[in-house]
Each structure stands twice: as structure tokens, then as C-alpha cells.
Amino acid sequence: MSYNKFIIITFFLFSTLIFAQHLSDDIDEIRTESGIDPTRVSTRIAYTFLIQDPKGNSGQIKNRLSLNLGVNNWSFSTKYEAISKTTDVPGSGFVSSFSDVKFSISNTFFTKEPHSLATAVEFSVPFGKPGFGSQYFSMKPSLSYVLTISPSVFLALQPQYIFDLMKDYSHSELSVFTLKMFLAKYWKNGFFAVIETRPIYDLTAEEFDLIISPVIGKALGGGYNLIFLAEFPTRKVTFDSSGPIYQFGFNKSF
């Protein structure tokens, strides 16, 4: 996808967010319903449209559907993706299939303002065929710490470690540590913005990467939110092979 087209799409999405005004006096409610804070429990359904644009002619389009069920301090979630991709082979067109199924369980076990803590574990089940799924049955435990700096600003740290539980013998061991760090800001008009940095260390390949991800969103009222997100790898090899990822989606809280 050319950058001129991306600029046009971005302008359209930002215009939509700007003119979809909804005033709210409850920033805490917007923060919970946005789904950004990993220690907040809510029930919501979400759809996300993702474009992955690596160097060359290949690319991926993903349609992601996710569901999160909040029960007291517990959250149960699942997500599934339908993927369409192109290759560098002229005339091959698009091929489509489904990805792995992921489900997770999390518990917010400590809340005493301005601090909150949650622990979670995510399982990835390899339903996707080669080229569309990871081919690993994996587990990803994580711990989230959130510091509420003010009613409209919070800082979050989330160390994650993903490893394989079952795999084909021809595949290398899966062992990756990630530290998500992000700062979020909310406004009474319903807008929110996040800047996230994600250092990643692959213990098997002994490789380090850093992902920078800006997020902008808008609460529309009635539990609906629009979210635009981008992910930019800073390592040239990753940028060329995987490319940046652009995401646009919405969620509905209940």
C-alpha cells in the first residue's frame, strides 16, 4: 500500500473521529469502556481491520473479531482472525484462510488508587494452516501494573513471556520476552490517545526489536468506541520483512 493512500485513509479516519463529537463528564467510564487499561474489567465485543504492509508486493489484510466477558474481577476473552494475503509472485492474487484461536483469562487482584495490578495468561491454539497460523500451541503469562497519575492519565507496564507447549519438531523453540509500556490520556469530549513502546527480545534467536505504537480513539457514547492504531518496528530487518501495521476498529461495551 503506497504512503499516499495511507495518508488519505488516515485523514478520513481522523476526520471521522473529530466530527463524531460526544461530550461526557465521566472520564473514568470512558477509560473502562475503551479497553486500553489492562486492569479494568468490562464486557465488550470488538471488530478490528488490520493492514500489514511489508517491503515489496506482498501484504496482509486481517479481519479480527474479539469478545471479552467481565465477571467481577475476572476477564475471559477470545479472538479469531480471517486473513487475506498476497505474495511476490505475479498473478497469484489473494489467498485467504483463518488464523489461530486465542483465548485468555485475567484477574485484577489488587486495586488501591493510584495503583492496580492484574495477572493474565493467554493460550494460542494452532488452528490456522501453515502461512496463516503460528504452528505453535503456546502460552503467554503476563503481569500488568497501572499507575493512575490523574483521573485522565495513567501509565502502564506489562511484562509478557510467550513459550511453546507443543510444536512440530522441525520448528525452533518459541521463547520471547516482551515489555509493553504505555502512557494514556483521556479527555472529556471522548477522545483518548496512547503512546506505546514495546521492547521485544527473542531468546531463541538472540535478537532484540523495538515496536513503537501510537493510538488515537474516540468514545461515541452508548459504550461505542472507535480506535485507530499503528505499529512501527524500529529494526530494519523487521520493518522490511513484516512492515508497519495499521489498524482501525470499534468496540461496544455492555
Secondary structure, DSSP 8 states (H G I E B T S, - for coil): --HHHHHHHHHHHHHHHHHS----S-HHHHHHHHS--TT----EEEEEEEEE--SSS-EEEEEEEEEEEEETTEEEEEEEEEEEEE-SSTT---EEEE--EEEEEEEEEEEETTEEEEEEEEEEE--S-BTTB-SEEEEEEEEEEEEEEETTEEEEEEEEEEEEEEE-TTS---EEEEEEEEEEEE-TTSEEEEEEEEEEEETTTTEEEEEEEEEEEEEEETTEEEEEEEEEE-SHHHHHHT--EEEEEEEEE-
